[in-house]
C-alpha cells in the first residue's frame, strides 16, 4: 500500500499512483474550467443580445401604442 503513495524504503518518489492521479485530475479540472469559461462567455453574449432585442421591441411597442392612440 505504501508503494501507492510513492514510498520506497525510506525515500519518497514523484512517480507513483497518487501523483499520476493528481496530474490526471488537475488536467481534467483545467479542461472543465476552460469549458465553463467558454460557455459563460457564450451565454453572456446571448443574454446581452436578447436584452438588446427586447429593449428594441419594447420601444417599438411603445411607439406603436402611442401612434395608435393619437390617430
Biopython code that builds the backbone (N, CA, C, O; Angstrom):
import numpy as np
from Bio.PDB.StructureBuilder import StructureBuilder

atoms = [
    (1, "UNK", "N", (0.810, -1.198, 0.000)),
    (1, "UNK", "CA", (0.000, 0.000, 0.000)),
    (1, "UNK", "C", (0.859, 1.270, 0.000)),
    (1, "UNK", "O", (0.505, 2.257, -0.645)),
    (2, "UNK", "N", (1.968, 1.247, 0.711)),
    (2, "UNK", "CA", (2.812, 2.435, 0.729)),
    (2, "UNK", "C", (3.417, 2.724, -0.635)),
    (2, "UNK", "O", (3.806, 3.859, -0.911)),
    (3, "UNK", "N", (3.502, 1.716, -1.490)),
    (3, "UNK", "CA", (4.023, 1.965, -2.835)),
    (3, "UNK", "C", (3.077, 2.858, -3.635)),
    (3, "UNK", "O", (3.524, 3.568, -4.536)),
    (4, "UNK", "N", (1.775, 2.837, -3.323)),
    (4, "UNK", "CA", (0.832, 3.723, -3.995)),
    (4, "UNK", "C", (1.157, 5.182, -3.715)),
    (4, "UNK", "O", (0.964, 6.048, -4.568)),
    (5, "UNK", "N", (1.644, 5.441, -2.528)),
    (5, "UNK", "CA", (1.979, 6.814, -2.145)),
    (5, "UNK", "C", (3.378, 7.209, -2.589)),
    (5, "UNK", "O", (3.781, 8.356, -2.401)),
    (6, "UNK", "N", (4.124, 6.284, -3.173)),
    (6, "UNK", "CA", (5.455, 6.608, -3.676)),
    (6, "UNK", "C", (6.541, 6.459, -2.644)),
    (6, "UNK", "O", (7.591, 7.095, -2.735)),
    (7, "UNK", "N", (6.290, 5.616, -1.659)),
    (7, "UNK", "CA", (7.306, 5.396, -0.641)),
    (7, "UNK", "C", (8.024, 4.089, -0.955)),
    (7, "UNK", "O", (7.407, 3.027, -1.037)),
    (8, "UNK", "N", (9.307, 4.187, -1.124)),
    (8, "UNK", "CA", (10.128, 3.023, -1.406)),
    (8, "UNK", "C", (11.274, 3.024, -0.402)),
    (8, "UNK", "O", (12.191, 3.841, -0.487)),
    (9, "UNK", "N", (11.210, 2.127, 0.517)),
    (9, "UNK", "CA", (12.217, 2.138, 1.592)),
    (9, "UNK", "C", (11.971, 3.334, 2.478)),
    (9, "UNK", "O", (10.882, 3.489, 3.032)),
    (10, "UNK", "N", (12.971, 4.178, 2.615)),
    (10, "UNK", "CA", (12.844, 5.389, 3.426)),
    (10, "UNK", "C", (12.709, 6.649, 2.567)),
    (10, "UNK", "O", (12.670, 7.761, 3.094)),
    (11, "UNK", "N", (12.638, 6.476, 1.257)),
    (11, "UNK", "CA", (12.590, 7.630, 0.362)),
    (11, "UNK", "C", (11.226, 7.726, -0.324)),
    (11, "UNK", "O", (10.532, 6.725, -0.506)),
    (12, "UNK", "N", (10.871, 8.920, -0.688)),
    (12, "UNK", "CA", (9.642, 9.119, -1.454)),
    (12, "UNK", "C", (10.011, 9.445, -2.890)),
    (12, "UNK", "O", (11.071, 10.009, -3.161)),
    (13, "UNK", "N", (9.119, 9.080, -3.809)),
    (13, "UNK", "CA", (9.325, 9.371, -5.229)),
    (13, "UNK", "C", (8.138, 10.154, -5.757)),
    (13, "UNK", "O", (7.069, 10.161, -5.146)),
    (14, "UNK", "N", (8.323, 10.806, -6.883)),
    (14, "UNK", "CA", (7.233, 11.546, -7.520)),
    (14, "UNK", "C", (6.508, 10.706, -8.551)),
    (14, "UNK", "O", (5.486, 11.134, -9.087)),
    (15, "UNK", "N", (7.012, 9.530, -8.837)),
    (15, "UNK", "CA", (6.384, 8.659, -9.829)),
    (15, "UNK", "C", (5.615, 7.570, -9.088)),
    (15, "UNK", "O", (6.124, 6.481, -8.823)),
    (16, "UNK", "N", (4.366, 7.909, -8.766)),
    (16, "UNK", "CA", (3.540, 6.959, -8.041)),
    (16, "UNK", "C", (2.086, 7.129, -8.467)),
    (16, "UNK", "O", (1.735, 8.078, -9.169)),
    (17, "UNK", "N", (1.273, 6.219, -8.043)),
    (17, "UNK", "CA", (-0.138, 6.204, -8.437)),
    (17, "UNK", "C", (-0.848, 7.484, -8.024)),
    (17, "UNK", "O", (-1.564, 8.079, -8.830)),
    (18, "UNK", "N", (-0.663, 7.909, -6.799)),
    (18, "UNK", "CA", (-1.362, 9.094, -6.304)),
    (18, "UNK", "C", (-0.931, 10.331, -7.083)),
    (18, "UNK", "O", (-1.769, 11.159, -7.440)),
    (19, "UNK", "N", (0.343, 10.465, -7.345)),
    (19, "UNK", "CA", (0.836, 11.611, -8.112)),
    (19, "UNK", "C", (0.264, 11.605, -9.531)),
    (19, "UNK", "O", (-0.152, 12.645, -10.042)),
    (20, "UNK", "N", (0.245, 10.439, -10.158)),
    (20, "UNK", "CA", (-0.318, 10.338, -11.519)),
    (20, "UNK", "C", (-1.799, 10.680, -11.525)),
    (20, "UNK", "O", (-2.271, 11.372, -12.427)),
    (21, "UNK", "N", (-2.540, 10.202, -10.528)),
    (21, "UNK", "CA", (-3.971, 10.507, -10.448)),
    (21, "UNK", "C", (-4.194, 12.002, -10.227)),
    (21, "UNK", "O", (-5.117, 12.588, -10.792)),
    (22, "UNK", "N", (-3.352, 12.607, -9.409)),
    (22, "UNK", "CA", (-3.462, 14.039, -9.155)),
    (22, "UNK", "C", (-3.238, 14.821, -10.445)),
    (22, "UNK", "O", (-3.942, 15.796, -10.709)),
    (23, "UNK", "N", (-2.266, 14.401, -11.248)),
    (23, "UNK", "CA", (-1.994, 15.081, -12.520)),
    (23, "UNK", "C", (-3.166, 14.923, -13.486)),
    (23, "UNK", "O", (-3.532, 15.871, -14.181)),
    (24, "UNK", "N", (-3.750, 13.734, -13.530)),
    (24, "UNK", "CA", (-4.917, 13.492, -14.393)),
    (24, "UNK", "C", (-6.072, 14.380, -13.965)),
    (24, "UNK", "O", (-6.715, 15.016, -14.801)),
    (25, "UNK", "N", (-6.337, 14.426, -12.665)),
    (25, "UNK", "CA", (-7.442, 15.250, -12.157)),
    (25, "UNK", "C", (-7.184, 16.732, -12.379)),
    (25, "UNK", "O", (-8.110, 17.493, -12.660)),
    (26, "UNK", "N", (-5.937, 17.139, -12.253)),
    (26, "UNK", "CA", (-5.589, 18.537, -12.494)),
    (26, "UNK", "C", (-5.833, 18.915, -13.953)),
    (26, "UNK", "O", (-6.345, 19.996, -14.247)),
    (27, "UNK", "N", (-5.461, 18.015, -14.862)),
    (27, "UNK", "CA", (-5.697, 18.247, -16.285)),
    (27, "UNK", "C", (-7.191, 18.322, -16.581)),
    (27, "UNK", "O", (-7.629, 19.189, -17.338)),
    (28, "UNK", "N", (-7.976, 17.420, -15.990)),
    (28, "UNK", "CA", (-9.431, 17.448, -16.185)),
    (28, "UNK", "C", (-10.026, 18.731, -15.635)),
    (28, "UNK", "O", (-10.909, 19.325, -16.254)),
    (29, "UNK", "N", (-9.544, 19.166, -14.467)),
    (29, "UNK", "CA", (-10.041, 20.402, -13.870)),
    (29, "UNK", "C", (-9.752, 21.591, -14.776)),
    (29, "UNK", "O", (-10.623, 22.437, -14.983)),
    (30, "UNK", "N", (-8.544, 21.665, -15.316)),
    (30, "UNK", "CA", (-8.197, 22.750, -16.238)),
    (30, "UNK", "C", (-9.124, 22.751, -17.447)),
    (30, "UNK", "O", (-9.606, 23.804, -17.863)),
    (31, "UNK", "N", (-9.374, 21.572, -18.013)),
    (31, "UNK", "CA", (-10.269, 21.451, -19.172)),
    (31, "UNK", "C", (-11.669, 21.928, -18.817)),
    (31, "UNK", "O", (-12.276, 22.693, -19.567)),
    (32, "UNK", "N", (-12.182, 21.483, -17.683)),
    (32, "UNK", "CA", (-13.540, 21.855, -17.280)),
    (32, "UNK", "C", (-13.657, 23.346, -16.973)),
    (32, "UNK", "O", (-14.688, 23.958, -17.253)),
    (33, "UNK", "N", (-12.614, 23.930, -16.405)),
    (33, "UNK", "CA", (-12.632, 25.367, -16.150)),
    (33, "UNK", "C", (-12.644, 26.149, -17.460)),
    (33, "UNK", "O", (-13.344, 27.155, -17.575)),
    (34, "UNK", "N", (-11.878, 25.695, -18.443)),
    (34, "UNK", "CA", (-11.894, 26.337, -19.767)),
    (34, "UNK", "C", (-13.259, 26.201, -20.420)),
    (34, "UNK", "O", (-13.774, 27.154, -21.005)),
    (35, "UNK", "N", (-13.843, 25.014, -20.319)),
    (35, "UNK", "CA", (-15.175, 24.777, -20.889)),
    (35, "UNK", "C", (-16.214, 25.674, -20.220)),
    (35, "UNK", "O", (-17.066, 26.248, -20.898)),
    (36, "UNK", "N", (-16.147, 25.796, -18.911)),
    (36, "UNK", "CA", (-17.068, 26.661, -18.180)),
    (36, "UNK", "C", (-16.934, 28.104, -18.629)),
    (36, "UNK", "O", (-17.938, 28.778, -18.859)),
    (37, "UNK", "N", (-15.710, 28.582, -18.755)),
    (37, "UNK", "CA", (-15.477, 29.964, -19.189)),
    (37, "UNK", "C", (-16.035, 30.197, -20.586)),
    (37, "UNK", "O", (-16.654, 31.229, -20.843)),
    (38, "UNK", "N", (-15.820, 29.248, -21.488)),
    (38, "UNK", "CA", (-16.329, 29.368, -22.850)),
    (38, "UNK", "C", (-17.854, 29.450, -22.845)),
    (38, "UNK", "O", (-18.442, 30.287, -23.530)),
    (39, "UNK", "N", (-18.479, 28.580, -22.072)),
    (39, "UNK", "CA", (-19.947, 28.579, -22.016)),
    (39, "UNK", "C", (-20.490, 29.823, -21.330)),
    (39, "UNK", "O", (-21.509, 30.368, -21.754)),
    (40, "UNK", "N", (-19.831, 30.274, -20.290)),
    (40, "UNK", "CA", (-20.257, 31.507, -19.630)),
    (40, "UNK", "C", (-20.210, 32.680, -20.605)),
    (40, "UNK", "O", (-21.142, 33.481, -20.673)),
    (41, "UNK", "N", (-19.124, 32.771, -21.352)),
    (41, "UNK", "CA", (-18.984, 33.854, -22.331)),
    (41, "UNK", "C", (-20.080, 33.783, -23.385)),
    (41, "UNK", "O", (-20.662, 34.803, -23.753)),
    (42, "UNK", "N", (-20.360, 32.575, -23.870)),
    (42, "UNK", "CA", (-21.390, 32.405, -24.894)),
    (42, "UNK", "C", (-22.763, 32.798, -24.364)),
    (42, "UNK", "O", (-23.502, 33.523, -25.029)),
    (43, "UNK", "N", (-23.105, 32.326, -23.176)),
    (43, "UNK", "CA", (-24.415, 32.647, -22.610)),
    (43, "UNK", "C", (-24.535, 34.124, -22.269)),
    (43, "UNK", "O", (-25.604, 34.713, -22.422)),
    (44, "UNK", "N", (-23.449, 34.722, -21.810)),
    (44, "UNK", "CA", (-23.470, 36.155, -21.515)),
    (44, "UNK", "C", (-23.718, 36.946, -22.795)),
    (44, "UNK", "O", (-24.489, 37.906, -22.796)),
    (45, "UNK", "N", (-23.071, 36.549, -23.873)),
    (45, "UNK", "CA", (-23.265, 37.218, -25.152)),
    (45, "UNK", "C", (-24.711, 37.054, -25.644)),
    (45, "UNK", "O", (-25.324, 38.013, -26.113)),
    (46, "UNK", "N", (-25.240, 35.848, -25.534)),
    (46, "UNK", "CA", (-26.621, 35.606, -25.955)),
    (46, "UNK", "C", (-27.596, 36.412, -25.106)),
    (46, "UNK", "O", (-28.555, 36.975, -25.634)),
    (47, "UNK", "N", (-27.363, 36.474, -23.810)),
    (47, "UNK", "CA", (-28.243, 37.214, -22.921)),
    (47, "UNK", "C", (-28.217, 38.703, -23.266)),
    (47, "UNK", "O", (-29.255, 39.364, -23.294)),
    (48, "UNK", "N", (-27.020, 39.218, -23.528)),
    (48, "UNK", "CA", (-26.891, 40.633, -23.882)),
    (48, "UNK", "C", (-27.646, 40.943, -25.167)),
    (48, "UNK", "O", (-28.338, 41.957, -25.255)),
    (49, "UNK", "N", (-27.513, 40.066, -26.169)),
    (49, "UNK", "CA", (-28.248, 40.264, -27.420)),
    (49, "UNK", "C", (-29.748, 40.202, -27.199)),
    (49, "UNK", "O", (-30.494, 40.999, -27.769)),
    (50, "UNK", "N", (-30.196, 39.268, -26.379)),
    (50, "UNK", "CA", (-31.615, 39.148, -26.068)),
    (50, "UNK", "C", (-32.127, 40.412, -25.390)),
    (50, "UNK", "O", (-33.193, 40.918, -25.741)),
    (51, "UNK", "N", (-31.379, 40.919, -24.431)),
    (51, "UNK", "CA", (-31.764, 42.147, -23.745)),
    (51, "UNK", "C", (-31.870, 43.317, -24.738)),
    (51, "UNK", "O", (-32.792, 44.128, -24.653)),
    (52, "UNK", "N", (-30.929, 43.393, -25.667)),
    (52, "UNK", "CA", (-30.945, 44.454, -26.676)),
    (52, "UNK", "C", (-32.189, 44.341, -27.557)),
    (52, "UNK", "O", (-32.867, 45.338, -27.809)),
    (53, "UNK", "N", (-32.488, 43.129, -28.023)),
    (53, "UNK", "CA", (-33.667, 42.925, -28.865)),
    (53, "UNK", "C", (-34.954, 43.226, -28.112)),
    (53, "UNK", "O", (-35.877, 43.828, -28.662)),
    (54, "UNK", "N", (-35.014, 42.811, -26.859)),
    (54, "UNK", "CA", (-36.216, 43.074, -26.063)),
    (54, "UNK", "C", (-36.411, 44.570, -25.854)),
    (54, "UNK", "O", (-37.540, 45.061, -25.889)),
    (55, "UNK", "N", (-35.341, 45.281, -25.642)),
    (55, "UNK", "CA", (-35.423, 46.728, -25.478)),
    (55, "UNK", "C", (-35.938, 47.390, -26.750)),
    (55, "UNK", "O", (-36.780, 48.286, -26.700)),
    (56, "UNK", "N", (-35.424, 46.939, -27.887)),
    (56, "UNK", "CA", (-35.892, 47.483, -29.173)),
    (56, "UNK", "C", (-37.374, 47.176, -29.395)),
    (56, "UNK", "O", (-38.128, 48.029, -29.864)),
    (57, "UNK", "N", (-37.777, 45.968, -29.060)),
    (57, "UNK", "CA", (-39.184, 45.586, -29.236)),
    (57, "UNK", "C", (-40.091, 46.383, -28.299)),
    (57, "UNK", "O", (-41.188, 46.782, -28.691)),
    (58, "UNK", "N", (-39.649, 46.613, -27.084)),
    (58, "UNK", "CA", (-40.435, 47.418, -26.149)),
    (58, "UNK", "C", (-40.562, 48.850, -26.632)),
    (58, "UNK", "O", (-41.622, 49.463, -26.511)),
    (59, "UNK", "N", (-39.478, 49.380, -27.180)),
    (59, "UNK", "CA", (-39.525, 50.743, -27.729)),
    (59, "UNK", "C", (-40.485, 50.806, -28.906)),
    (59, "UNK", "O", (-41.281, 51.738, -29.023)),
    (60, "UNK", "N", (-40.405, 49.815, -29.768)),
    (60, "UNK", "CA", (-41.299, 49.787, -30.926)),
    (60, "UNK", "C", (-42.748, 49.627, -30.480)),
    (60, "UNK", "O", (-43.642, 50.262, -31.038)),
    (61, "UNK", "N", (-42.982, 48.795, -29.493)),
    (61, "UNK", "CA", (-44.332, 48.596, -28.973)),
    (61, "UNK", "C", (-44.881, 49.896, -28.379)),
    (61, "UNK", "O", (-46.040, 50.248, -28.599)),
    (62, "UNK", "N", (-44.048, 50.594, -27.635)),
    (62, "UNK", "CA", (-44.473, 51.874, -27.056)),
    (62, "UNK", "C", (-44.787, 52.885, -28.152)),
    (62, "UNK", "O", (-45.778, 53.610, -28.071)),
    (63, "UNK", "N", (-43.946, 52.930, -29.166)),
    (63, "UNK", "CA", (-44.172, 53.859, -30.264)),
    (63, "UNK", "C", (-45.476, 53.531, -30.987)),
    (63, "UNK", "O", (-46.259, 54.426, -31.303)),
    (64, "UNK", "N", (-45.705, 52.236, -31.247)),
    (64, "UNK", "CA", (-46.940, 51.827, -31.910)),
    (64, "UNK", "C", (-48.170, 52.155, -31.067)),
    (64, "UNK", "O", (-49.189, 52.608, -31.589)),
    (65, "UNK", "N", (-48.065, 51.925, -29.772)),
    (65, "UNK", "CA", (-49.192, 52.229, -28.874)),
    (65, "UNK", "C", (-49.494, 53.713, -28.868)),
    (65, "UNK", "O", (-50.660, 54.105, -28.895)),
    (66, "UNK", "N", (-48.471, 54.539, -28.835)),
    (66, "UNK", "CA", (-48.696, 55.982, -28.817)),
    (66, "UNK", "C", (-49.191, 56.466, -30.180)),
    (66, "UNK", "O", (-49.983, 57.405, -30.246)),
    (67, "UNK", "N", (-48.742, 55.847, -31.253)),
    (67, "UNK", "CA", (-49.201, 56.226, -32.603)),
    (67, "UNK", "C", (-50.649, 55.847, -32.800)),
    (67, "UNK", "O", (-51.405, 56.606, -33.407)),
    (68, "UNK", "N", (-51.051, 54.708, -32.310)),
    (68, "UNK", "CA", (-52.430, 54.255, -32.462)),
    (68, "UNK", "C", (-53.379, 55.082, -31.608)),
    (68, "UNK", "O", (-54.531, 55.298, -31.983)),
    (69, "UNK", "N", (-52.902, 55.537, -30.475)),
    (69, "UNK", "CA", (-53.734, 56.321, -29.578)),
    (69, "UNK", "C", (-53.952, 57.738, -30.091)),
    (69, "UNK", "O", (-54.964, 58.359, -29.765)),
    (70, "UNK", "N", (-53.031, 58.258, -30.880)),
    (70, "UNK", "CA", (-53.157, 59.637, -31.353)),
    (70, "UNK", "C", (-53.911, 59.725, -32.678)),
    (70, "UNK", "O", (-54.171, 60.827, -33.162)),
    (71, "UNK", "N", (-54.266, 58.589, -33.271)),
    (71, "UNK", "CA", (-54.959, 58.624, -34.568)),
    (71, "UNK", "C", (-56.426, 58.928, -34.403)),
    (71, "UNK", "O", (-57.157, 58.995, -35.391)),
]
sb = StructureBuilder()
sb.init_structure("model")
sb.init_model(0)
sb.init_chain("A")
sb.init_seg("    ")
for serial, (resi, resn, name, xyz) in enumerate(atoms, 1):
    if name == "N":
        sb.init_residue(resn, " ", resi, " ")
    sb.init_atom(name, np.array(xyz, "f"), 0.0, 1.0, " ", f" {name:<3s}", serial, name[0])
structure = sb.get_structure()
